[in-house]
């Protein structure tokens, strides 16, 4: 039996979700050297503001 469009679309959506999740995790892992100090600076700014 030939797969229908719905089955193919669901499989494609699942693959896209996995790839997008892996991409976001990779970007966060690589950018942690910049993102952590930036997040700390923002928190300190709000903490020290009058």
N, C-alpha and C positions, 0 to 999 in steps of 0.2 A: 504494500500500500504506500502510496506517495504521501509525504508529509504535507500538511496543509499550511497555509500562510500563517495561521495563528500559532501553530507549533513552532514554525521557523522564527516568527517574530518574538515569541516568548524566549526561545533559546538565544536569539541575538540580544534581546534586552538583558538577559542574565549575564551573558559574556560582557556586554558593555558595562554593567554594574560592577562586575569583578575588576575589569580593567580600570575603570574610573576610581574605584576604591584603592587599588594598588598604586595608581598615579598620585592620588592625594597623600597617601602614606609616604611615598617616596619623596614628594616635595616637602612635606613636613620634616622628614628625617634629614634631608639635605639642608634645609633652611633653619634648622634648630639653632645654629650658631648665631644667626641674626634675630630669629623670632623670640628667643628666650630673653635676651637683654632688652629687646624692644617692649615686650610684655611687662618686664619689671619696671622699665622707665615709665610706662603709662600708668602702672599701679602707683608708683611713687609720686607721680605728678598729681593724681587725684588725692592721694593721702596727704600731701603737703600743701595743697591749695587751700586758701583761706575760706 
